[in-house]
Amino acid sequence: MDLNIDMIVSLLASTLRISIPIAFAALGAIFSERAGIVNIGLEGMMLAGAFAGVWGSYLTGNAYVGLLFAMLAGALFALIHAVLTIQLKTDHIISGLAINLLSLGFTTVMLENIWGNRGRSAPVAGLGNLSIPGLRDLPVIGPILGNTSILFYLLIACLVLGWIVLYKTVFGLRMRVIGDNPRVADSLGVNVYMMQYIGVITCGVLAGIGGAYLSIGDINMFSRDMVAGRGYIALAALIFGGWNPLGVYLGSLLFGFAQALQIRLQVFEIPVHFVEMLPYIVTLLVLIVYRNRARGPIAAGKHFRRGET
């Protein structure tokens, strides 16, 4: 197979599309970890969002209502994680794993109860793509950006807004201080617990949107475990991007490129199981390379108790 401009454009378009849910989840994880709460429950929050998006669209026939359902579902599962880690001082990793298992079980049971099928839902109305006149007709750029999901543009807005909030506002400064030293923030009169709840729930909302992209933004149905490890890949993008919104988007594009490439490599006579491992091999390499270079929030994963020295 010869490499030509059409193939390159197709590869880039796929990269952009595949990176969307990863970037939403990774952006959400920034807010959670900047507030000191490690969140490996992204997988479960995305899965809940994917299911709720389809459910909302199924009930109302409106995919935008489905998107709202997805955001609420992500927020609900995030609230559970927040209560477990902030209020009950549960280990962050154990709580995150519990969220992932709870979401998998919940969505499987709901699938069977609503559609009588443990594997997939019925087709529902989807969000569709946003076709921009003028842009869609441009060579090279048109096929990549001219007719893509509306959630892509929402993602770009969220990334820019997220960067401004974290680095240009007092709220963001307080959140970053909490992630490094919550006692300092507490001594300055900042309500650490409230900020942590806001960070975790913001994470859930964004992860829910990422999940919704997989269901009502792409194939317009839900299938069991359709997130397929993207929540964990988002955590790798978080480390790659240095807990910075713009950096995590670059990381998401890297993993999106790896997945897009593995799809195209399947036409060659390479063992399919090896090709399918490519995104996860890239994830593993990033974690190995950045294990010493990455510096996350110092207090992430540690419980804060007011009054303790």
C-alpha positions in Angstrom: 0.0 0.0 0.0 1.5 3.3 -1.1 1.5 6.2 1.3 -0.2 9.2 -0.4 -1.7 12.4 0.6 -5.2 10.9 1.0 -3.9 8.3 3.4 -2.1 10.9 5.4 -5.2 13.1 5.6 -7.3 10.2 6.5 -4.8 9.2 9.2 -4.8 12.7 10.7 -8.6 12.9 10.6 -8.8 9.6 12.5 -6.2 10.8 15.0 -8.2 13.9 15.7 -11.4 11.9 16.1 -10.0 9.2 18.3 -8.2 11.7 20.6 -11.5 13.5 21.5 -12.7 11.2 24.3 -9.2 10.7 25.7 -8.6 14.5 25.8 -11.9 15.1 27.6 -11.1 12.5 30.3 -7.5 13.7 30.6 -8.6 17.3 31.0 -11.0 16.3 33.7 -8.2 14.4 35.5 -6.2 17.6 35.7 -8.8 19.2 37.9 -9.1 16.2 40.1 -5.4 15.7 40.7 -4.7 19.5 40.9 -7.1 19.4 43.8 -5.2 16.5 45.3 -7.5 13.6 44.4 -6.1 10.8 42.2 -8.7 9.5 39.9 -8.2 6.2 38.2 -12.0 5.9 38.1 -12.0 7.8 34.7 -12.8 4.5 32.9 -16.0 4.0 34.9 -17.0 7.7 34.6 -16.6 7.5 30.9 -18.6 4.3 30.7 -21.4 5.8 32.7 -21.4 8.8 30.5 -21.5 6.7 27.3 -24.4 4.7 28.7 -26.4 7.7 30.0 -25.9 9.6 26.7 -27.6 6.8 24.8 -30.2 6.4 27.5 -31.1 10.1 27.4 -31.2 10.1 23.7 -33.4 7.0 23.7 -35.9 8.4 26.2 -36.3 11.8 24.5 -35.1 11.4 20.9 -32.8 14.3 21.5 -29.0 13.6 21.5 -28.3 16.9 23.3 -30.5 15.8 26.2 -28.4 12.6 26.1 -25.3 14.7 26.4 -26.7 16.3 29.5 -27.5 12.8 30.9 -23.9 11.9 30.2 -22.6 14.9 32.1 -24.8 14.2 35.0 -23.9 10.5 35.1 -20.2 11.3 35.1 -20.8 13.9 37.9 -22.7 11.3 39.9 -20.0 8.7 39.8 -17.4 11.4 40.5 -19.4 12.4 43.5 -19.2 8.9 44.8 -15.5 9.0 44.4 -15.3 12.3 46.1 -17.3 11.2 49.1 -15.2 8.0 49.4 -11.8 9.8 49.2 -12.5 13.2 50.7 -15.1 12.4 53.3 -14.4 8.8 54.2 -10.7 8.9 53.5 -10.7 5.8 51.4 -7.6 5.0 49.5 -7.8 6.9 46.1 -6.7 3.9 44.0 -9.2 1.5 45.7 -12.0 4.0 45.3 -11.2 4.5 41.6 -11.2 0.7 41.0 -14.5 0.4 42.8 -15.9 3.2 40.5 -14.8 1.3 37.4 -16.3 -2.0 38.6 -19.5 -0.4 39.8 -20.0 1.3 36.4 -19.4 -1.8 34.4 -21.9 -3.8 36.5 -24.4 -1.0 36.6 -24.4 -0.4 32.8 -24.6 -4.2 32.1 -27.6 -4.6 34.4 -29.3 -1.5 32.9 -28.7 -2.7 29.3 -30.5 -5.9 30.1 -33.4 -4.1 31.9 -33.9 -1.4 29.2 -33.1 -3.2 26.0 -33.2 -6.9 27.1 -29.7 -7.4 25.8 -26.4 -7.6 27.8 -24.3 -6.7 24.8 -25.6 -3.5 23.2 -28.4 -1.0 23.1 -30.7 -0.1 20.3 -29.6 2.6 17.8 -30.4 6.1 19.0 -30.2 9.7 17.7 -26.7 11.0 17.6 -25.1 14.4 17.9 -23.8 14.3 14.3 -21.1 16.4 12.8 -20.7 20.1 12.4 -20.1 20.9 8.7 -18.5 24.4 8.3 -19.1 26.1 4.9 -15.8 27.3 3.4 -13.6 25.3 5.8 -14.9 21.9 4.6 -14.0 22.8 1.0 -10.3 23.6 1.7 -7.8 21.0 0.5 -6.2 18.9 3.3 -7.6 20.9 6.1 -11.2 20.5 4.9 -11.4 16.7 5.3 -9.8 17.0 8.7 -11.6 19.9 10.3 -14.5 20.8 8.0 -16.9 18.1 9.0 -16.2 16.8 12.4 -18.1 16.3 15.7 -19.4 19.3 17.5 -17.7 17.8 20.6 -14.4 18.5 19.0 -15.1 22.2 19.1 -16.5 21.9 22.6 -13.2 20.2 23.5 -11.1 23.0 22.2 -13.2 25.5 24.1 -12.8 23.4 27.3 -9.0 23.1 26.9 -8.6 26.9 26.4 -11.0 27.7 29.3 -9.4 25.0 31.5 -5.9 26.6 30.9 -7.2 30.1 31.7 -9.0 28.9 34.9 -6.0 27.0 36.1 -3.3 29.5 35.3 -4.9 32.9 35.1 -7.5 33.0 37.9 -7.4 33.0 41.7 -9.6 29.9 41.7 -7.0 28.0 39.7 -4.1 29.2 41.8 -5.9 28.0 44.9 -6.6 24.6 43.3 -2.9 24.2 42.3 -1.8 25.1 45.9 -4.2 22.5 47.3 -2.7 19.9 45.0 0.8 20.7 46.3 0.1 21.6 49.9 -3.5 21.7 51.1 -2.4 22.9 54.6 -1.0 26.1 53.2 -4.3 26.7 51.4 -6.2 25.9 54.5 -4.1 28.4 56.6 -5.0 31.1 54.0 -8.7 30.5 54.6 -9.4 28.4 51.5 -12.1 25.8 51.9 -10.0 22.8 50.8 -12.8 20.2 50.9 -15.1 22.3 48.7 -12.4 22.9 46.2 -11.6 19.1 46.1 -15.3 18.3 45.5 -15.4 20.9 42.7 -12.3 19.4 41.1 -13.5 15.8 41.2 -17.0 16.6 40.0 -15.6 18.7 37.2 -13.5 15.7 36.3 -16.7 13.5 36.2 -18.5 15.9 34.0 -15.7 16.1 31.4 -15.2 12.3 31.5 -18.9 11.9 31.0 -18.7 14.0 27.9 -15.8 11.9 26.7 -17.9 8.8 27.1 -20.8 10.4 25.3 -18.6 11.0 22.3 -18.0 7.3 22.1 -21.8 6.5 22.0 -23.9 9.3 20.7 -21.0 11.2 19.1 -19.7 8.3 17.1 -21.7 5.1 16.6 -25.0 6.2 18.1 -25.4 3.2 20.4 -24.0 1.7 23.5 -22.1 -1.5 23.8 -20.8 -3.2 26.9 -17.4 -2.0 28.1 -17.1 0.3 25.0 -14.6 2.6 26.7 -12.0 -0.2 26.3 -9.2 1.2 28.4 -9.4 4.8 27.2 -9.7 6.0 30.7 -6.3 4.5 31.6 -4.8 5.9 28.4 -6.1 9.3 29.5 -4.1 9.0 32.7 -1.0 8.3 30.6 -1.8 11.5 28.5 -2.1 13.3 31.8 1.4 12.4 32.8 2.7 13.0 29.3 1.2 16.5 29.3 2.5 17.4 32.7 -0.9 18.1 34.2 -1.3 21.0 31.8 -4.4 21.3 29.5 -2.5 22.0 26.4 0.1 19.3 27.2 -2.5 16.7 27.8 -4.1 17.4 24.5 -0.8 16.8 22.7 -0.6 13.5 24.7 -4.1 12.6 23.6 -3.2 13.3 20.0 -0.2 11.0 20.4 -2.4 8.1 21.7 -5.0 8.9 19.1 -2.4 8.7 16.4 -1.2 5.3 17.7 -4.8 3.9 17.6 -5.4 5.4 14.2 -2.2 3.8 12.9 -2.9 0.4 14.3 -6.3 0.3 12.5 -4.5 1.0 9.2 -1.7 -1.5 9.9 -4.2 -4.3 10.1 -4.2 -4.4 6.3 -0.6 -5.6 6.3 0.4 -9.1 7.0 1.2 -8.4 10.6 -0.4 -10.5 13.4 -3.6 -8.6 14.3 -3.1 -9.1 18.0 0.3 -7.5 17.9 -1.0 -4.5 15.9 -3.9 -4.1 18.4 -1.3 -3.8 21.2 0.3 -0.7 19.6 -1.7 2.0 21.6 -1.0 0.2 24.8 2.7 -0.3 24.0 2.9 3.5 23.4 1.1 4.1 26.7 3.6 1.8 28.5 6.6 3.6 26.8 5.3 7.0 27.8 4.9 5.9 31.4 8.4 4.5 31.4 10.0 7.5 29.8 8.2 10.1 31.9 8.3 8.3 35.2 11.1 10.5 36.4 10.5 13.6 34.4 6.8 14.1 35.2 6.1 16.1 38.3 2.5 15.9 39.4 0.8 17.6 42.3 2.8 16.6 45.4 -0.2 16.1 47.7 -2.2 14.1 45.1 -3.4 10.8 46.7 -2.8 12.0 50.2 -5.7 12.6 52.6 -6.2 16.0 54.0 -7.5 16.4 57.6 -8.2 19.9 58.8 -6.2 20.8 61.9 -3.5 18.2 61.4 0.1 19.4 61.3 
